[in-house]
Amino acid sequence: MTDEKLNNACAVALGNFDGLHIGHKTVLKSTMEIAKKHNLEAKVMLFDIHPKEFLFSEKLPRLMTDAEIEKSLTAMGFGICRVSFKEIMNYSCEEFFEKILIEKLGAKAVCCGFNYSFGKNGTGNSETLKELCEENGIECNVSEPVSIDGMTVSSTAIRNFLLNGEVQKAAQMLGRNYAICGEVMDGDKRGRTMGFPTANQRIDDALAVPKFGVYETLVTVDGKKFKGVTNIGIRPTFLAEKALSETHIIDFSGDIYRKDITVELVRFLRPERQFGSLLKLKEQLEKDIQEVRGNV
């Protein structure tokens, strides 16, 4: 074995990691522990597109953008290897193991979740991977399912919670609040005329959109956290064309247009609804803000 191969030897985490929820974190933790134990590089193998999206043209709302996932994994100390799903989709389990894990990545250890599948038509599973690893003298760790209140943690379950406005249940599975990150864009400044200036953000087309309505939020601006009241939806009183995140940051003043902020959804307050007048809307916003202020 050449020095180059030795230097590339790694422990590889396998999976979609499309939300970095607490189930994903168990796989990542095992990978990092094995890498440190054997002095290996820790890597995560990601596809360039989710297999379901490629095979079934099924758009899966993401819990994080690709950029956010890569940033988080890098911060954890992982190297990232993106593989073209189209190029390997017809590989047998053995071909994937040899050509990708061994030859391309230099895997000396692999970690995956209990429901991992690979190979053409997903014919291989975690047991298949264990067998191939054993035959080739490679360490293999398969993480057991993680459950909360009897429900297995999964990206699908989290998406459903968000769709129903159950952001606290989603946060339990994510291990953090679901957040909308991005640049504050110019708005119509109507909130400012009512005494409630708002920070407006586009919601990335790839992301899961939570149930339309008003939320208690935590807003991070320049590293500082503030309480907020956020409307997610089309603002029926003003008939916006596309869903937006519109946040009044409590006890904050300053120009943040074009700045990146993070808005964490803490609690669903009420459904989005249309108001007959600006006065009625203003009265409701005052009630929302007082409710959030009181929730310490």
Secondary structure as GFF3:
##gff-version 3
##sequence-region A 1 296
A	DSSP	alpha_helix	3	8	.	.	.	ID=ss1
A	DSSP	beta_strand	10	14	.	.	.	ID=ss2
A	DSSP	alpha_helix	22	37	.	.	.	ID=ss3
A	DSSP	beta_strand	41	47	.	.	.	ID=ss4
A	DSSP	alpha_helix	51	56	.	.	.	ID=ss5
A	DSSP	alpha_helix	66	76	.	.	.	ID=ss6
A	DSSP	beta_strand	79	83	.	.	.	ID=ss7
A	DSSP	alpha_helix	85	88	.	.	.	ID=ss8
A	DSSP	alpha_helix	93	95	.	.	.	ID=ss9
A	DSSP	pi_helix	96	104	.	.	.	ID=ss10
A	DSSP	beta_strand	107	113	.	.	.	ID=ss11
A	DSSP	beta_strand	117	118	.	.	.	ID=ss12
A	DSSP	three_ten_helix	120	122	.	.	.	ID=ss13
A	DSSP	beta_strand	124	125	.	.	.	ID=ss14
A	DSSP	alpha_helix	126	135	.	.	.	ID=ss15
A	DSSP	beta_strand	139	143	.	.	.	ID=ss16
A	DSSP	beta_strand	147	148	.	.	.	ID=ss17
A	DSSP	beta_strand	151	152	.	.	.	ID=ss18
A	DSSP	alpha_helix	155	163	.	.	.	ID=ss19
A	DSSP	alpha_helix	167	174	.	.	.	ID=ss20
A	DSSP	beta_strand	179	183	.	.	.	ID=ss21
A	DSSP	alpha_helix	190	193	.	.	.	ID=ss22
A	DSSP	beta_strand	199	202	.	.	.	ID=ss23
A	DSSP	beta_strand	213	221	.	.	.	ID=ss24
A	DSSP	beta_strand	224	233	.	.	.	ID=ss25
A	DSSP	beta_strand	244	249	.	.	.	ID=ss26
A	DSSP	beta_strand	260	271	.	.	.	ID=ss27
A	DSSP	alpha_helix	278	294	.	.	.	ID=ss28
###
